[in-house]
């Protein structure tokens, strides 16, 4: 009888711990369903709201649950000067290393410019980060936006252009 009294709390403790371990998040590229839940349908940038192309969204989640999201937007309502560098939204809950520069958590616009730069702007269209991007001309099936795991970081592709991103 005494052993059965001890077995019940021990079993309960085991199941609670097993449940906690099962619920821990692991670092991964977000799935389509996860992106649909996390990516906004509209994004505010430089005084306007732009529709977000959720079908062209990517992101990752870290082991601590923090996320990074990127998606293309319809920038047709913006001036030509803004359209030349604003192609999408970038939301991060973690510090990111991008091309040797640091990006703090926040909400940003981004773009791959014609002069070879990956530019990140605050929501007022002020540049906060500008680094050279790489090109991968041999890529067979370029897509509008793609995120690949690359060692301990990621590669964010826009067509055949890419930049390395690492959560810090």
Backbone as ProteinMPNN parsed JSONL, in Angstrom:
{"seq_chain_A": "XXXXXXXXXXXXXXXXXXXXXXXXXXXXXXXXXXXXXXXXXXXXXXXXXXXXXXXXXXXXXXXXXXXXXXXXXXXXXXXXXXXXXXXXXXXXXXXXXXXXXXXXXXXXXXXXXXXXXXXXXXXXXXXXXXXXXXXXXXXXXXXXXXXXXXXXXXXXXXXXXXXXXXXX", "coords_chain_A": {"N_chain_A": [[0.826, -1.199, 0.0], [1.941, 1.217, 0.827], [3.913, 1.539, -1.13], [2.331, 1.916, -3.413], [1.235, 4.396, -2.888], [3.433, 6.07, -3.179], [4.045, 5.572, -5.813], [2.088, 6.786, -7.375], [2.451, 9.704, -7.158], [5.051, 9.75, -8.254], [4.671, 8.743, -10.841], [2.941, 10.695, -11.859], [4.625, 12.944, -11.762], [6.555, 12.111, -13.626], [5.029, 12.089, -16.025], [4.358, 14.808, -16.229], [6.895, 16.0, -16.55], [7.663, 14.72, -18.947], [5.747, 15.74, -20.664], [6.436, 18.464, -20.629], [8.972, 18.394, -21.838], [8.241, 17.466, -24.375], [6.863, 19.675, -25.323], [8.765, 21.59, -25.778], [10.249, 23.934, -27.961], [11.897, 23.491, -31.034], [14.666, 24.65, -32.975], [13.848, 25.735, -36.189], [12.901, 25.999, -39.702], [10.016, 27.744, -40.56], [6.842, 26.231, -41.229], [4.345, 26.211, -43.868], [1.76, 26.355, -42.685], [2.422, 27.356, -40.134], [3.413, 29.843, -40.88], [1.141, 31.079, -41.987], [-0.312, 31.558, -39.689], [1.297, 33.384, -38.34], [2.22, 35.536, -39.976], [1.397, 38.864, -40.825], [-1.518, 40.151, -42.596], [-1.566, 42.642, -43.704], [0.778, 45.342, -43.908], [2.251, 48.025, -42.263], [4.055, 50.697, -43.527], [6.003, 53.478, -44.049], [3.858, 55.372, -43.819], [1.693, 54.123, -45.07], [-0.486, 51.286, -45.617], [0.324, 48.136, -46.831], [-0.691, 45.333, -48.791], [0.201, 42.063, -47.764], [2.022, 39.451, -49.233], [1.293, 36.539, -48.418], [1.719, 34.034, -49.457], [4.262, 34.277, -50.361], [6.037, 34.191, -48.138], [8.412, 33.672, -45.525], [10.226, 32.192, -42.793], [11.788, 31.639, -39.575], [12.012, 29.77, -36.51], [13.429, 29.962, -33.333], [15.075, 27.941, -30.786], [14.257, 28.999, -28.353], [11.774, 29.906, -28.928], [11.502, 32.372, -30.159], [10.927, 34.299, -33.145], [11.681, 34.941, -36.651], [10.427, 36.664, -39.347], [9.8, 37.061, -42.816], [8.414, 38.585, -45.66], [7.09, 39.18, -48.915], [5.65, 42.219, -50.152], [2.898, 44.05, -51.618], [3.87, 46.714, -53.165], [2.813, 48.613, -54.824], [1.375, 50.997, -54.412], [3.163, 52.847, -53.497], [5.652, 55.481, -53.836], [7.878, 55.692, -56.675], [10.565, 55.893, -55.909], [10.55, 54.715, -53.353], [9.6, 52.159, -53.989], [11.786, 51.117, -55.357], [13.513, 50.124, -53.463], [12.019, 48.971, -51.407], [10.692, 45.982, -50.837], [9.667, 44.09, -49.168], [8.552, 42.889, -45.919], [10.197, 42.587, -42.773], [10.304, 41.013, -39.818], [11.58, 40.646, -36.655], [12.212, 38.895, -33.645], [14.505, 38.443, -32.387], [18.0, 39.29, -32.034], [19.742, 39.787, -35.046], [22.379, 38.747, -37.159], [23.514, 40.08, -40.074], [25.24, 39.888, -42.915], [27.592, 40.718, -41.548], [26.703, 42.864, -40.094], [24.649, 44.08, -37.373], [21.255, 43.56, -36.537], [18.695, 44.749, -34.619], [15.919, 43.454, -32.601], [12.707, 44.002, -34.038], [10.44, 45.701, -36.337], [10.597, 45.909, -39.797], [11.223, 47.188, -43.155], [12.416, 45.694, -46.191], [14.738, 45.213, -48.929], [16.207, 44.091, -52.032], [18.456, 45.755, -53.789], [19.098, 47.33, -57.023], [21.748, 48.085, -57.181], [23.254, 46.138, -55.931], [22.874, 45.784, -53.177], [21.558, 44.644, -50.034], [19.065, 46.013, -48.325], [17.848, 47.213, -45.252], [15.193, 48.839, -43.729], [13.79, 51.138, -41.317], [10.329, 51.551, -40.223], [9.757, 54.082, -41.099], [11.066, 54.416, -43.453], [13.797, 54.863, -43.267], [17.13, 54.031, -43.738], [18.583, 51.354, -41.981], [20.343, 49.326, -42.153], [22.669, 48.168, -44.486], [24.004, 45.985, -46.699], [26.188, 44.139, -48.874], [24.759, 41.899, -51.198], [24.758, 38.417, -52.194], [24.905, 36.614, -55.302], [23.378, 33.894, -57.007], [23.62, 32.653, -59.772], [23.389, 30.162, -61.059], [21.222, 28.895, -60.019], [18.546, 26.755, -60.463], [15.681, 26.791, -60.186], [14.498, 29.495, -59.393], [12.717, 31.239, -56.891], [10.249, 33.652, -55.728], [10.667, 34.32, -52.926], [12.623, 32.759, -50.493], [13.808, 30.647, -47.87], [16.583, 29.08, -46.596], [18.149, 26.672, -44.495], [21.44, 27.078, -43.387], [24.084, 25.787, -42.279], [24.744, 27.031, -39.136], [23.161, 29.163, -39.525], [21.034, 30.976, -41.817], [19.991, 31.275, -45.263], [18.575, 33.873, -46.988], [16.734, 34.113, -49.78], [15.902, 36.048, -52.64], [14.617, 35.525, -55.505], [17.408, 34.938, -57.428], [19.176, 36.164, -55.797], [20.824, 36.487, -52.653], [21.195, 36.681, -49.049], [23.064, 36.141, -46.086], [21.801, 35.17, -42.912], [21.958, 35.211, -39.441], [20.867, 34.195, -36.319], [21.472, 35.831, -33.258]], "CA_chain_A": [[0.0, 0.0, 0.0], [2.818, 2.375, 0.906], [4.56, 1.674, -2.436], [1.389, 2.455, -4.395], [1.084, 5.825, -2.605], [4.599, 6.734, -3.752], [4.047, 5.364, -7.256], [1.181, 7.743, -8.024], [3.136, 10.989, -7.392], [6.2, 9.556, -9.139], [4.135, 8.613, -12.197], [2.433, 12.012, -12.233], [5.801, 13.777, -12.016], [7.133, 11.644, -14.878], [4.204, 12.563, -17.142], [4.482, 16.265, -16.309], [8.202, 16.271, -17.148], [7.626, 14.259, -20.334], [4.929, 16.706, -21.4], [7.22, 19.696, -20.756], [10.013, 18.147, -22.83], [7.587, 17.358, -25.677], [6.395, 20.983, -25.752], [9.881, 22.486, -26.066], [10.359, 24.289, -29.363], [13.228, 23.3, -31.599], [15.024, 25.58, -34.047], [13.413, 25.203, -37.482], [12.277, 26.855, -40.7], [8.573, 27.663, -40.35], [6.035, 25.588, -42.259], [3.298, 27.047, -44.444], [0.703, 26.572, -41.685], [2.947, 28.256, -39.104], [3.518, 31.179, -41.471], [-0.219, 31.628, -42.113], [-0.735, 32.014, -38.357], [2.169, 34.425, -37.795], [2.471, 36.66, -40.882], [0.231, 39.763, -40.953], [-2.064, 40.267, -43.951], [-1.201, 43.984, -44.141], [1.957, 45.822, -43.205], [2.387, 49.481, -42.257], [5.401, 51.162, -43.858], [6.087, 54.833, -44.592], [2.569, 56.052, -43.86], [0.662, 53.383, -45.797], [-0.586, 49.843, -45.399], [0.475, 47.36, -48.063], [-1.059, 43.92, -48.654], [1.331, 41.137, -47.649], [1.9, 38.234, -50.038], [1.548, 35.457, -47.47], [2.249, 32.902, -50.226], [5.693, 34.564, -50.49], [6.52, 34.467, -46.782], [9.338, 32.69, -44.966], [10.62, 32.523, -41.432], [12.321, 30.571, -38.736], [11.778, 29.863, -35.072], [14.575, 29.518, -32.55], [14.769, 27.011, -29.707], [13.578, 29.718, -27.273], [10.455, 30.293, -29.413], [11.522, 33.643, -30.889], [10.786, 34.11, -34.593], [12.015, 35.922, -37.675], [9.514, 36.53, -40.477], [10.013, 37.931, -43.97], [7.396, 38.355, -46.685], [6.984, 40.209, -49.935], [4.451, 43.042, -50.063], [2.492, 44.739, -52.836], [4.295, 48.095, -52.949], [2.386, 49.407, -55.988], [0.855, 52.304, -54.017], [4.257, 53.694, -53.016], [6.388, 56.233, -54.858], [8.897, 54.92, -57.384], [11.788, 55.895, -55.1], [10.395, 53.719, -52.286], [9.471, 50.842, -54.632], [13.085, 50.634, -55.809], [14.224, 49.393, -52.414], [11.102, 48.331, -50.467], [10.048, 44.83, -51.449], [9.032, 43.2, -48.211], [8.611, 43.135, -44.477], [11.074, 41.735, -41.982], [9.986, 41.143, -38.4], [12.438, 39.753, -35.876], [12.139, 38.955, -32.187], [15.861, 38.164, -31.903], [19.076, 39.996, -32.726], [20.196, 39.079, -36.238], [23.601, 39.138, -37.84], [23.276, 40.06, -41.518], [26.395, 40.409, -43.64], [28.534, 41.369, -40.656], [26.038, 43.942, -39.353], [23.657, 43.593, -36.412], [19.903, 44.106, -36.605], [17.989, 44.555, -33.346], [14.523, 43.054, -32.759], [11.811, 45.06, -34.484], [9.7, 45.545, -37.589], [11.351, 46.625, -40.81], [11.059, 46.908, -44.568], [13.693, 45.271, -46.774], [14.779, 45.072, -50.369], [17.44, 43.805, -52.743], [18.492, 46.871, -54.73], [19.785, 47.127, -58.3], [23.185, 48.343, -57.038], [23.913, 45.036, -55.23], [22.757, 45.888, -51.721], [20.386, 44.226, -49.272], [18.811, 47.171, -47.483], [16.795, 47.101, -44.247], [14.753, 50.182, -43.346], [12.756, 51.203, -40.282], [9.016, 51.763, -40.835], [9.728, 55.422, -41.661], [11.872, 54.349, -44.668], [15.169, 55.268, -42.981], [18.029, 52.878, -43.795], [19.236, 50.967, -40.728], [21.351, 48.323, -42.475], [22.902, 47.997, -45.921], [25.132, 45.085, -46.929], [26.213, 43.545, -50.213], [24.165, 40.561, -51.294], [25.409, 37.468, -53.098], [24.048, 36.121, -56.38], [23.533, 32.477, -57.323], [23.045, 32.598, -61.119], [23.166, 28.785, -61.497], [20.015, 28.348, -59.399], [17.641, 26.253, -61.496], [14.285, 27.175, -59.986], [14.43, 30.641, -58.482], [11.372, 31.588, -56.434], [10.254, 35.033, -55.242], [11.279, 34.423, -51.597], [12.944, 31.42, -49.997], [14.721, 30.615, -46.729], [17.229, 27.777, -46.433], [19.081, 26.487, -43.395], [22.817, 27.095, -43.873], [24.908, 25.592, -41.088], [24.092, 27.56, -37.932], [22.364, 30.315, -39.934], [20.071, 30.806, -42.896], [20.134, 32.089, -46.458], [17.319, 34.451, -47.449], [16.808, 34.314, -51.219], [14.874, 36.727, -53.428], [15.063, 35.09, -56.823], [18.763, 34.377, -57.389], [19.975, 36.982, -54.875], [20.666, 36.005, -51.282], [21.991, 37.24, -47.96], [23.133, 35.25, -44.933], [21.202, 35.667, -41.673], [22.241, 34.361, -38.287], [20.306, 34.678, -35.043], [22.54, 35.982, -32.257]], "C_chain_A": [[0.864, 1.253, 0.0], [3.503, 2.623, -0.437], [3.613, 2.266, -3.467], [1.143, 3.942, -4.159], [2.251, 6.622, -3.196], [4.605, 6.633, -5.279], [3.176, 6.392, -7.975], [1.86, 9.104, -8.207], [4.333, 10.861, -8.345], [5.744, 9.464, -10.593], [3.635, 9.955, -12.713], [3.582, 12.956, -12.574], [6.443, 13.392, -13.345], [6.349, 12.177, -16.077], [4.271, 14.077, -17.312], [5.812, 16.639, -16.967], [8.247, 15.858, -18.614], [6.833, 15.227, -21.198], [5.702, 18.004, -21.631], [8.303, 19.542, -21.813], [9.395, 18.088, -24.224], [7.154, 18.713, -26.204], [7.521, 21.962, -26.046], [9.978, 22.706, -27.57], [11.778, 24.001, -29.829], [13.431, 24.293, -32.737], [14.598, 24.964, -35.38], [12.91, 26.306, -38.412], [10.775, 26.658, -40.554], [7.871, 27.008, -41.538], [5.001, 26.579, -42.795], [2.191, 27.353, -43.456], [1.162, 27.514, -40.577], [3.03, 29.685, -39.624], [2.14, 31.837, -41.595], [-0.714, 32.179, -40.786], [0.05, 33.244, -37.894], [2.292, 35.674, -38.668], [1.228, 37.546, -40.978], [-0.251, 39.822, -42.404], [-1.801, 41.644, -44.552], [-0.012, 44.447, -43.317], [2.074, 47.332, -43.363], [3.84, 49.859, -42.51], [5.281, 52.521, -44.527], [4.703, 55.447, -44.855], [1.456, 55.341, -44.589], [0.645, 51.931, -45.35], [-0.503, 49.154, -46.754], [0.012, 45.929, -47.811], [0.198, 43.046, -48.649], [1.039, 39.901, -48.498], [2.255, 37.039, -49.157], [2.095, 34.225, -48.197], [3.754, 33.046, -50.444], [6.245, 35.017, -49.148], [7.418, 33.325, -46.337], [9.643, 33.091, -43.528], [11.254, 31.349, -40.733], [11.954, 30.839, -37.295], [12.984, 29.273, -34.366], [14.13, 28.587, -31.431], [14.043, 27.688, -28.548], [12.193, 30.226, -27.701], [10.413, 31.6, -30.185], [11.548, 33.381, -32.394], [11.415, 35.246, -35.389], [11.085, 35.616, -38.841], [9.937, 37.491, -41.578], [8.942, 37.576, -44.988], [7.44, 39.49, -47.69], [5.67, 40.953, -49.753], [4.128, 43.601, -51.442], [2.768, 46.218, -52.616], [3.825, 49.025, -54.068], [1.854, 50.79, -55.621], [1.919, 53.283, -53.552], [4.912, 54.434, -54.174], [7.447, 55.331, -55.491], [10.177, 54.819, -56.567], [11.709, 54.856, -53.988], [10.319, 52.322, -52.889], [10.814, 50.26, -55.048], [13.85, 49.88, -54.727], [13.312, 48.682, -51.426], [10.344, 47.216, -51.172], [9.296, 43.968, -50.444], [9.169, 43.661, -46.78], [9.575, 42.164, -43.841], [10.753, 42.031, -40.526], [10.87, 40.161, -37.656], [12.251, 39.986, -34.386], [13.513, 38.725, -31.558], [16.845, 39.079, -32.629], [19.516, 39.141, -33.902], [21.535, 39.628, -36.693], [23.355, 38.991, -39.332], [24.487, 40.692, -42.188], [27.391, 41.152, -42.783], [27.958, 42.538, -39.872], [24.975, 43.339, -38.431], [22.328, 44.327, -36.611], [19.182, 43.739, -35.315], [16.563, 44.068, -33.605], [13.661, 44.255, -33.156], [11.116, 44.7, -35.783], [10.307, 46.473, -38.629], [10.793, 46.358, -42.206], [12.409, 46.452, -45.092], [13.585, 45.248, -48.29], [16.164, 44.723, -50.859], [17.502, 44.829, -53.862], [19.295, 46.527, -55.989], [21.293, 47.344, -58.192], [23.891, 47.305, -56.15], [23.829, 45.061, -53.726], [21.464, 45.239, -51.22], [20.192, 45.326, -48.244], [17.664, 46.855, -46.533], [16.49, 48.511, -43.763], [13.783, 50.103, -42.176], [11.43, 51.548, -40.962], [8.845, 53.174, -41.387], [10.542, 55.54, -42.939], [13.277, 54.928, -44.475], [16.052, 54.024, -42.973], [18.645, 52.616, -42.422], [20.344, 49.938, -40.97], [21.46, 48.229, -43.991], [24.16, 47.165, -46.089], [25.052, 44.554, -48.356], [25.53, 42.184, -50.17], [24.983, 39.719, -52.265], [24.409, 37.087, -54.186], [24.384, 34.654, -56.636], [22.909, 32.245, -58.701], [22.746, 31.185, -61.619], [21.895, 28.173, -60.907], [19.007, 27.985, -60.49], [16.224, 26.81, -61.384], [14.203, 28.294, -58.951], [12.972, 30.927, -58.142], [11.415, 32.998, -55.846], [10.933, 35.213, -53.886], [11.445, 33.024, -51.034], [13.912, 31.549, -48.832], [15.261, 29.207, -46.589], [18.111, 27.792, -45.205], [20.48, 26.384, -43.995], [23.75, 26.996, -42.671], [24.166, 26.068, -39.857], [23.24, 28.785, -38.252], [21.412, 29.956, -41.059], [20.502, 31.63, -44.091], [18.741, 32.546, -46.856], [17.502, 34.784, -48.923], [15.632, 35.15, -51.7], [15.279, 36.469, -54.872], [16.425, 34.439, -56.697], [19.715, 35.187, -56.513], [19.765, 36.433, -53.471], [21.589, 36.756, -50.319], [21.951, 36.252, -46.802], [22.566, 35.936, -43.686], [21.513, 34.677, -40.564], [21.638, 34.981, -37.047], [21.42, 34.723, -34.009], [21.954, 36.046, -30.867]], "O_chain_A": [[0.584, 2.22, -0.709], [3.662, 3.772, -0.848], [4.044, 3.045, -4.316], [0.872, 4.68, -5.106], [2.054, 7.743, -3.664], [5.12, 7.523, -5.957], [3.51, 6.818, -9.08], [1.851, 9.626, -9.322], [4.593, 11.76, -9.144], [6.37, 10.049, -11.477], [3.875, 10.311, -13.867], [3.517, 13.685, -13.564], [6.837, 14.271, -14.112], [6.944, 12.663, -17.039], [4.244, 14.571, -18.44], [5.848, 17.501, -17.845], [8.812, 16.576, -19.44], [7.211, 15.5, -22.337], [5.628, 18.58, -22.716], [8.531, 20.459, -22.602], [9.98, 18.616, -25.17], [7.082, 18.898, -27.419], [7.258, 23.067, -26.521], [9.81, 21.773, -28.355], [12.742, 24.24, -29.101], [12.472, 24.72, -33.38], [14.937, 23.818, -35.675], [12.545, 27.396, -37.97], [10.309, 25.525, -40.436], [8.252, 27.204, -42.692], [4.813, 27.657, -42.232], [1.724, 28.489, -43.387], [0.398, 28.369, -40.128], [2.748, 30.633, -38.89], [2.0, 33.031, -41.332], [-1.455, 33.162, -40.76], [-0.476, 34.06, -37.137], [2.454, 36.772, -38.137], [0.125, 37.041, -41.189], [0.522, 39.572, -43.329], [-1.811, 41.799, -45.773], [0.187, 44.01, -42.184], [2.002, 47.852, -44.477], [4.742, 49.407, -41.805], [4.521, 52.677, -45.483], [4.418, 55.959, -45.938], [0.364, 55.894, -44.722], [1.612, 51.416, -44.789], [-1.179, 49.545, -47.704], [0.283, 45.367, -46.75], [1.128, 43.263, -49.426], [-0.073, 39.374, -48.474], [3.398, 36.584, -49.158], [2.856, 33.453, -47.613], [4.445, 32.056, -50.685], [6.841, 36.088, -49.035], [7.218, 32.17, -46.714], [9.343, 34.21, -43.109], [11.258, 30.223, -41.23], [11.633, 31.962, -36.907], [13.495, 28.221, -34.751], [12.935, 28.462, -31.162], [13.29, 27.032, -27.829], [11.515, 30.9, -26.925], [9.397, 31.915, -30.805], [12.108, 32.388, -32.858], [11.648, 36.343, -34.881], [10.965, 34.469, -39.272], [10.381, 38.606, -41.302], [8.603, 36.405, -45.16], [7.785, 40.622, -47.352], [4.693, 40.39, -49.259], [4.984, 43.622, -52.327], [1.989, 46.903, -51.954], [4.38, 50.11, -54.242], [1.882, 51.686, -56.465], [1.608, 54.434, -53.245], [4.749, 54.065, -55.337], [7.855, 54.329, -54.903], [10.808, 53.763, -56.538], [12.7, 54.182, -53.707], [10.917, 51.39, -52.351], [10.971, 49.039, -55.089], [14.737, 49.085, -55.035], [13.796, 47.848, -50.661], [9.467, 47.469, -51.998], [8.4, 43.209, -50.813], [9.805, 44.67, -46.475], [9.748, 41.043, -44.321], [10.911, 43.159, -40.06], [10.906, 38.976, -37.987], [12.145, 41.124, -33.927], [13.663, 38.805, -30.338], [16.549, 39.581, -33.714], [19.65, 37.924, -33.779], [21.785, 40.831, -36.617], [23.024, 37.904, -39.805], [24.73, 41.89, -42.045], [27.986, 42.127, -43.241], [28.662, 43.143, -39.064], [24.472, 42.242, -38.671], [22.289, 45.539, -36.824], [19.074, 42.564, -34.964], [16.045, 44.245, -34.708], [13.86, 45.37, -32.673], [11.188, 43.568, -36.263], [10.508, 47.662, -38.381], [10.003, 45.437, -42.413], [13.442, 46.782, -44.509], [12.491, 45.262, -48.855], [17.166, 45.013, -50.204], [16.692, 44.783, -54.788], [20.064, 45.565, -56.012], [22.045, 46.838, -59.025], [24.996, 47.555, -55.668], [24.636, 44.419, -53.054], [20.428, 45.278, -51.884], [21.053, 45.547, -47.392], [16.64, 46.306, -46.94], [17.393, 49.28, -43.432], [13.04, 49.131, -42.045], [11.412, 51.812, -42.165], [7.866, 53.436, -42.086], [10.702, 56.641, -43.465], [13.876, 55.427, -45.428], [15.749, 53.06, -42.27], [19.163, 53.529, -41.779], [21.182, 49.706, -40.098], [20.449, 48.212, -44.692], [25.247, 47.574, -45.68], [23.981, 44.526, -48.963], [25.704, 41.417, -49.222], [25.784, 40.234, -53.046], [23.2, 37.227, -54.0], [25.532, 34.233, -56.498], [21.806, 31.707, -58.801], [21.925, 31.023, -62.522], [21.531, 27.051, -61.259], [18.663, 28.814, -61.332], [15.642, 27.246, -62.377], [13.88, 28.062, -57.786], [12.1, 30.862, -59.009], [12.489, 33.492, -55.502], [11.699, 36.16, -53.706], [10.527, 32.205, -51.09], [14.743, 32.457, -48.808], [14.496, 28.25, -46.476], [18.749, 28.8, -44.902], [20.685, 25.69, -44.991], [24.157, 28.015, -42.112], [23.079, 25.574, -39.556], [22.657, 29.383, -37.348], [21.034, 28.798, -41.235], [21.284, 32.571, -43.958], [17.838, 31.731, -47.041], [18.321, 35.632, -49.279], [14.507, 34.986, -51.229], [16.181, 37.123, -55.396], [16.586, 33.484, -55.937], [20.918, 34.926, -56.489], [18.676, 35.972, -53.131], [22.59, 37.36, -50.704], [20.932, 35.604, -46.563], [22.816, 37.115, -43.439], [21.353, 33.467, -40.725], [21.867, 36.155, -36.755], [22.211, 33.787, -33.889], [22.694, 36.172, -29.891]]}, "name": "protein", "num_of_chains": 1, "seq": "XXXXXXXXXXXXXXXXXXXXXXXXXXXXXXXXXXXXXXXXXXXXXXXXXXXXXXXXXXXXXXXXXXXXXXXXXXXXXXXXXXXXXXXXXXXXXXXXXXXXXXXXXXXXXXXXXXXXXXXXXXXXXXXXXXXXXXXXXXXXXXXXXXXXXXXXXXXXXXXXXXXXXXXX"}
